């Protein structure tokens, strides 16, 4: 026996569970208030800014400006993260536990100013590796389809 929550008079999901005979099924999602929504998945696929941040932190702990410089360096200037993109990406990665904030340190070069440093977590390293493998598969496909030639092959 199949049960459905339905009040025929008001067309809402409020009310008792009513039995439905046979193969007859009622699916009316417009009126279901207690649906479970999928959470936003900001990191699937991994945005290029987030991937570059993970790569920058793979070598050493860095503060925000250090991450910005490292990303510009490792992409040979092809990607420059502005402060809005950088810090919103950092916050998303921290919330997802892919990077973590370390204890604030004094930076002697900057006159003992304290900076927030970030470190790659093991989950972040694993996700960076998976993303690199995904990109490598795309490159193999592009190579097989003769889309990529020259220095990138």
N, C-alpha and C positions, 0 to 999 in steps of 0.2 A: 504494500500500500504506500502510495506517495502522499506526502502532506505538503500543503502550501499555506502560507500565511496570506489571507486575502479577505478583505471586507468588500463584498461586491457593491454595496450601496455607495461607499465613499471612495472606492478604488485606492485604498491605502494598504500598507502592510500591517497596520495595527489590527489587533483582534486575535481571536483564537486560531489555532491550526485546524484547517478543514481538510478532511480526506478527499482525495481525487481518485476516481475509479479508472481502472484500465491504464491505457497508454496516454491518457490525456494529461498534458503538463502545462502549467501556466508559468511563464517567465516574463515578468514585468519589472525590469530593473529601474524604471523611472520612479518607482514608489518605494524602493527599498532603502531605508534609512541606516540600517546596521551593516552595510557592506564593508568589507575590509579592503582598503585601498593599498596598492603597492607603494612602498616608499619611493621617493625620488632616488634615482641611481645616478648621481653626478659623476661617478668615476668609471662608468662602463659605457662605451670604451673610454679609456683614460685620455683626458684632454692633453694636447701637446704641451701646454704650459705646466701641467701637473707632472707629466713624464720628465720634462726637462729639470724640474725642481728635484724630483727623486734622483735623477742622474747626478745633479750637482752635489747632492748630499751623500752620494755613495762613497765619495773620497774622504770627506771630512765634515765636521760640524761647521755650519756657517750661520751668520746672522742674515737678516733680510737683504741688506745692500750687497753683502758678499754673494748671496744666491743670485741676485740680479746680475752682478758682474760675471759670475761663473757661467751662467746660462748664455750670456752674450759671447763669452770666450769659447765655450764648447760648441756653439753653433756658428762660429766665425762671423758673428754680427748679424746673422740671418734672423735671429729672434731676440728681441729686446722686450723684457717684461716691464711694464709700467707698474707703479706702486699699487694701483687698484687691482690689477690682475694678479700681481705677486701676492699681496696680503690676503685677498679673498681665496686664492688657491692654497696658500699656506693654511688658512683656517679650515678649509675643506679637508685637507690632508691630515691636519691635527685631529679634527672631529672623527675622521675615519681611522685614526690610530695608525696611520702610515708613516707619519713623522711625529716627533715629540719635541717639546721645548725643553732645553736643558737649563741648568741654573744660570741666571744672568752673570755675565763676566764683564770685568772692566777691560776696556780696550785702551791700552797704553798709548797707541798712536793717536787716539782721538781725545786725549786729555782725560783719561780715566772715566769716560762716559760708559754707562752700562748699556749693553746690547742684549737682545734676546737671541740666543743661538738655538738652532734646530738640528735634530739628529734623525737619521733614517732608522726606522724600526725594522725588525725582521719581517713583519708583514709588508712593509713598504718595499723592502728589498725583493721579496718574492713577487709582489705585483709588478715592480719594474722589470724583473726578469721575464715574467709572463708577457708583458707588453712588448718587450724587445723581441721575444719569440714570435709574437703576433705580427709585428712589423717585418721581421725577417721572412715570414711566410708570404706576406704581401709582396715583398721584393722578389722572392723566388717566382711568384706568379707573374709579376710584371716582366721579369726576365724571360720567362717561358713564352709569354705573349709578345715578346720582342718590343715592349714599350720602353724599357730601360736599356740603354747602351752606353758605352764610354766609361767615364770615371766612376760611375755609381755601380757598375756591374761587378 
